[in-house]
Amino acid sequence: MAELAAVAAKAYGAPSAACVVPAPGTQILLPLVAGLVRPGRAAVVSPAYGELARAAALAGHQVTAVSDLAAASKAKLVLVSDPNNPDGRLFAAADLIDLAEDLHARSGLLIVDEAFMDVGPPDASLAEKLGGGRSNIVVLRSFGKFFGLAGVRLGFALAAPPLAARVAAMLGPWAVSGPALVTGTKALADKAWIDMTRRRLAKSSERLDAMLTGAGLTLLGGTSLFRLVRFPKANQLFRHLGRAGILVRIFPEHPEWVRFGLPANAPAWRRLQNALATFRHRR
């Protein structure tokens, strides 16, 4: 566990291993860290990953969706995805730090879910800003999103050492399996593979952008792991792709949005291209 924490601290840019809490996935961490402050008003910067609001509610908070950081100024708990899911929106580190300082004045907490930061811009993570007495920020990092090993069940909470120790105490001993410890340590230390994969994903996302816009879909954003588009007939497209064995995500609250993941291999790329072409021809 100590070796994994040290490797993760280096990979994520945290000040030290004492700032890192390995866990069996970030899903289990969400309600735990939301419970680090007494129940009150929680603000989720939205649209966002739906589990952020659910986890805050499980911890007893009254949850409100807000559109930006400024609208979260009166909350006691603020949850942000950075890069955001599903639109890929990024938040300036300075703005997040200012919000954390504002929260600190009323004993509040900022949770930043960096599940997709492995493909984010260099130095965009808030992890390296956890020093300097910043004791009310928790950064969550996922493992399976980037490494493609979701079944390993591994994630991390990054925080100033006193706060990290509280999270670790809530998890208790032996929270992470032996195979996950070994796999995570080796994967996070493999900088050559990480750099190569970031480049490959960036090229693949550019290819996907060209395919989607060529099919008449309007690109809204995303990361190099997923792309978000707008299309007036999103439900029809969803059903058409589903019949072709292609799963995409639609959003009831945004009926024109569709989120695409990256095709896994050459046959999958051809299948998507053919499905988009037949849909465009029929409409």
C-alpha positions as CSV (number, residue, x, y, z in Angstrom):
1,M,0.0,0.0,0.0
2,A,2.8,2.4,0.9
3,E,4.6,1.7,-2.4
4,L,1.4,2.3,-4.4
5,A,0.8,5.5,-2.6
6,A,4.3,6.7,-3.4
7,V,4.0,5.8,-7.1
8,A,0.6,7.4,-7.3
9,A,1.9,10.6,-5.6
10,K,4.6,10.9,-8.3
11,A,2.2,10.1,-11.2
12,Y,-0.5,12.5,-10.1
13,G,1.8,15.3,-8.8
14,A,0.7,15.2,-5.2
15,P,3.2,16.7,-2.7
16,S,3.9,13.3,-1.0
17,A,2.6,9.8,-0.4
18,A,1.0,11.0,2.8
19,C,-1.4,12.9,0.6
20,V,-2.6,9.7,-1.2
21,V,-5.3,7.3,0.0
22,P,-5.7,4.2,-2.2
23,A,-9.2,2.8,-2.3
24,P,-11.3,0.2,-4.1
25,G,-12.5,2.6,-6.7
26,T,-13.6,6.3,-6.3
27,Q,-17.3,5.3,-6.2
28,I,-16.9,4.1,-2.6
29,L,-15.0,7.3,-1.8
30,L,-17.6,9.8,-2.9
31,P,-20.1,9.4,0.0
32,L,-17.2,9.0,2.5
33,V,-15.6,12.3,1.6
34,A,-18.9,14.0,1.3
35,G,-19.4,13.1,4.9
36,L,-16.3,14.8,6.1
37,V,-18.4,18.0,6.7
38,R,-21.6,18.2,8.6
39,P,-24.8,18.0,6.5
40,G,-25.8,21.3,4.9
41,R,-26.2,22.7,1.5
42,A,-24.2,20.9,-1.2
43,A,-23.7,22.4,-4.7
44,V,-22.8,20.2,-7.7
45,V,-21.5,22.2,-10.7
46,S,-23.7,20.8,-13.5
47,P,-24.2,19.1,-15.9
48,A,-22.1,16.5,-14.1
49,Y,-21.6,12.9,-13.3
50,G,-24.9,11.9,-11.6
51,E,-23.2,10.1,-8.7
52,L,-21.8,13.3,-7.3
53,A,-25.3,14.5,-6.3
54,R,-26.3,11.0,-5.1
55,A,-23.3,10.7,-2.9
56,A,-23.8,14.1,-1.4
57,A,-27.4,13.2,-0.6
58,L,-26.3,9.9,1.0
59,A,-24.1,11.9,3.3
60,G,-27.1,14.0,4.4
61,H,-26.6,17.1,2.4
62,Q,-29.3,19.1,0.6
63,V,-28.1,19.1,-3.0
64,T,-28.5,21.9,-5.5
65,A,-27.3,21.9,-9.1
66,V,-25.4,25.1,-10.1
67,S,-24.1,26.2,-13.4
68,D,-20.7,27.6,-12.4
69,L,-18.3,28.0,-9.5
70,A,-19.6,31.5,-8.6
71,A,-23.1,30.1,-8.0
72,A,-21.7,27.7,-5.4
73,S,-20.5,30.4,-3.1
74,K,-23.1,29.8,-0.3
75,A,-22.7,26.0,-0.1
76,K,-20.8,24.1,2.6
77,L,-19.9,21.3,0.2
78,V,-19.0,21.8,-3.5
79,L,-18.5,19.0,-5.9
80,V,-16.9,19.6,-9.3
81,S,-15.8,17.3,-12.1
82,D,-12.6,18.5,-13.8
83,P,-12.5,17.8,-16.7
84,N,-16.3,17.7,-16.6
85,N,-18.3,14.8,-17.7
86,P,-20.0,14.9,-20.2
87,D,-18.9,18.2,-21.8
88,G,-15.1,18.2,-21.0
89,R,-15.3,21.6,-19.4
90,L,-12.1,22.5,-17.5
91,F,-11.9,24.8,-14.4
92,A,-8.9,27.1,-13.7
93,A,-6.9,25.9,-10.7
94,A,-6.8,29.5,-9.4
95,D,-10.6,29.6,-9.4
96,L,-10.9,26.3,-7.6
97,I,-8.4,27.5,-5.0
98,D,-10.3,30.7,-4.5
99,L,-13.5,28.7,-4.0
100,A,-11.8,26.4,-1.5
101,E,-10.6,29.4,0.5
102,D,-14.1,30.8,0.6
103,L,-15.4,27.4,1.8
104,H,-12.7,27.2,4.4
105,A,-14.1,30.3,6.1
106,R,-17.3,28.4,6.8
107,S,-15.7,25.0,7.5
108,G,-16.7,23.8,4.0
109,L,-15.1,21.3,1.7
110,L,-14.3,21.2,-2.0
111,I,-14.3,17.8,-3.8
112,V,-12.8,17.8,-7.3
113,D,-13.5,14.6,-9.3
114,E,-10.5,14.3,-11.7
115,A,-11.7,10.9,-13.2
116,F,-10.6,12.0,-16.7
117,M,-7.6,14.2,-15.8
118,D,-5.2,11.5,-17.1
119,V,-6.1,12.9,-20.6
120,G,-6.3,16.5,-19.4
121,P,-3.9,19.3,-20.1
122,P,-0.4,19.0,-18.5
123,D,-0.3,20.6,-15.0
124,A,-4.1,21.1,-14.9
125,S,-4.6,18.8,-11.9
126,L,-5.3,20.3,-8.5
127,A,-3.2,17.6,-6.9
128,E,0.0,19.5,-6.9
129,K,-1.8,22.4,-5.1
130,L,-2.6,20.3,-2.0
131,G,0.3,21.6,0.0
132,G,0.6,25.0,1.6
133,G,-2.0,24.3,4.3
134,R,-4.9,23.7,2.0
135,S,-6.8,21.4,4.3
136,N,-10.3,21.4,2.8
137,I,-9.7,20.0,-0.7
138,V,-10.2,16.4,-1.8
139,V,-9.1,15.4,-5.3
140,L,-10.4,12.0,-6.6
141,R,-8.5,10.1,-9.2
142,S,-9.8,7.1,-11.1
143,F,-7.7,4.2,-12.4
144,G,-9.9,2.3,-14.8
145,K,-11.0,5.3,-16.9
146,F,-7.5,5.6,-18.4
147,F,-5.9,2.2,-17.9
148,G,-9.0,0.3,-19.1
149,L,-8.9,-2.0,-16.1
150,A,-12.2,-1.2,-14.3
151,G,-12.5,-4.6,-12.8
152,V,-9.3,-4.0,-10.8
153,R,-11.4,-1.6,-8.6
154,L,-8.8,1.0,-7.7
155,G,-9.0,4.8,-7.1
156,F,-7.4,7.4,-5.0
157,A,-8.3,10.3,-2.7
158,L,-5.7,13.0,-2.7
159,A,-5.7,15.5,0.2
160,A,-3.5,17.3,2.7
161,P,-2.0,14.7,5.1
162,P,-4.4,15.3,8.0
163,L,-7.5,15.0,5.8
164,A,-6.0,12.0,3.9
165,A,-5.5,10.3,7.3
166,R,-9.2,10.8,8.1
167,V,-10.3,9.2,4.8
168,A,-7.9,6.3,5.3
169,A,-9.3,5.7,8.8
170,M,-12.8,5.5,7.4
171,L,-11.8,2.9,4.8
172,G,-10.0,0.8,7.4
173,P,-7.3,-1.8,6.8
174,W,-7.0,-3.9,3.7
175,A,-9.3,-1.7,1.6
176,V,-7.4,-2.5,-1.6
177,S,-6.9,-6.1,-2.9
178,G,-3.4,-7.4,-3.4
179,P,-3.8,-7.8,-7.2
180,A,-5.0,-4.2,-7.4
181,L,-2.0,-3.0,-5.4
182,V,0.4,-4.8,-7.8
183,T,-1.4,-3.8,-11.0
184,G,-1.8,-0.1,-9.9
185,T,1.9,0.2,-8.9
186,K,3.2,-1.1,-12.2
187,A,0.8,0.8,-14.4
188,L,1.2,4.2,-12.7
189,A,5.0,3.8,-12.9
190,D,4.9,3.0,-16.7
191,K,5.4,6.5,-17.9
192,A,6.4,5.4,-21.5
193,W,3.0,3.6,-21.8
194,I,1.1,6.5,-20.3
195,D,2.7,9.0,-22.7
196,M,2.1,6.7,-25.7
197,T,-1.5,6.1,-24.8
198,R,-2.2,9.8,-24.3
199,R,-0.9,10.5,-27.8
200,R,-2.9,7.6,-29.3
201,L,-6.1,8.7,-27.6
202,A,-5.7,12.2,-28.8
203,K,-5.3,11.0,-32.4
204,S,-8.3,8.7,-32.0
205,S,-10.5,11.5,-30.7
206,E,-9.6,13.7,-33.6
207,R,-10.6,10.9,-35.9
208,L,-13.9,10.5,-34.1
209,D,-14.5,14.3,-34.3
210,A,-14.1,14.2,-38.1
211,M,-16.4,11.2,-38.4
212,L,-19.1,12.8,-36.2
213,T,-19.1,16.2,-37.8
214,G,-19.0,14.6,-41.2
215,A,-22.2,12.9,-40.3
216,G,-23.9,16.2,-39.5
217,L,-23.5,16.2,-35.7
218,T,-22.5,19.3,-33.9
219,L,-19.5,18.8,-31.6
220,L,-20.0,20.3,-28.1
221,G,-16.8,19.1,-26.3
222,G,-15.5,16.2,-24.3
223,T,-12.1,14.7,-23.6
224,S,-9.9,12.3,-25.7
225,L,-11.8,9.5,-24.0
226,F,-15.3,10.6,-25.0
227,R,-17.0,13.2,-27.2
228,L,-20.3,15.1,-26.7
229,V,-22.4,16.2,-29.7
230,R,-25.7,17.9,-30.3
231,F,-28.2,16.5,-32.7
232,P,-32.0,17.3,-32.9
233,K,-32.9,13.6,-33.5
234,A,-30.8,12.2,-30.6
235,N,-33.3,9.6,-29.6
236,Q,-33.6,8.3,-33.2
237,L,-29.8,8.2,-33.5
238,F,-29.5,6.4,-30.2
239,R,-31.9,3.6,-31.3
240,H,-30.3,3.3,-34.7
241,L,-26.9,2.9,-33.3
242,G,-28.2,0.5,-30.7
243,R,-29.6,-1.7,-33.5
244,A,-26.1,-1.7,-35.0
245,G,-24.6,-2.9,-31.6
246,I,-23.2,0.5,-30.8
247,L,-23.9,1.9,-27.3
248,V,-23.9,5.7,-26.8
249,R,-25.3,7.8,-24.0
250,I,-28.2,10.1,-24.2
251,F,-29.4,12.6,-21.6
252,P,-33.1,13.0,-20.6
253,E,-32.4,16.5,-19.2
254,H,-30.6,17.5,-22.5
255,P,-32.6,15.7,-25.2
256,E,-30.4,16.8,-28.1
257,W,-27.1,15.5,-26.5
258,V,-25.3,12.3,-27.4
259,R,-22.0,11.1,-25.9
260,F,-19.7,8.8,-27.8
261,G,-16.8,6.7,-26.5
262,L,-13.9,5.7,-28.7
263,P,-14.3,2.6,-30.9
264,A,-12.0,-0.1,-29.6
265,N,-10.6,-1.5,-32.9
266,A,-10.7,-1.3,-36.7
267,P,-13.9,-3.3,-37.1
268,A,-15.6,-1.1,-34.5
269,W,-14.5,2.0,-36.3
270,R,-16.0,0.6,-39.6
271,R,-19.2,-0.3,-37.9
272,L,-19.6,3.2,-36.5
273,Q,-18.9,4.8,-39.8
274,N,-21.3,2.5,-41.6
275,A,-24.1,3.1,-39.0
276,L,-23.7,6.9,-39.2
277,A,-23.7,6.7,-43.0
278,T,-26.9,4.7,-43.1
279,F,-28.6,6.9,-40.6
280,R,-27.7,10.0,-42.6
281,H,-28.9,8.4,-45.8
282,R,-32.3,7.5,-44.2
283,R,-33.0,10.8,-42.7
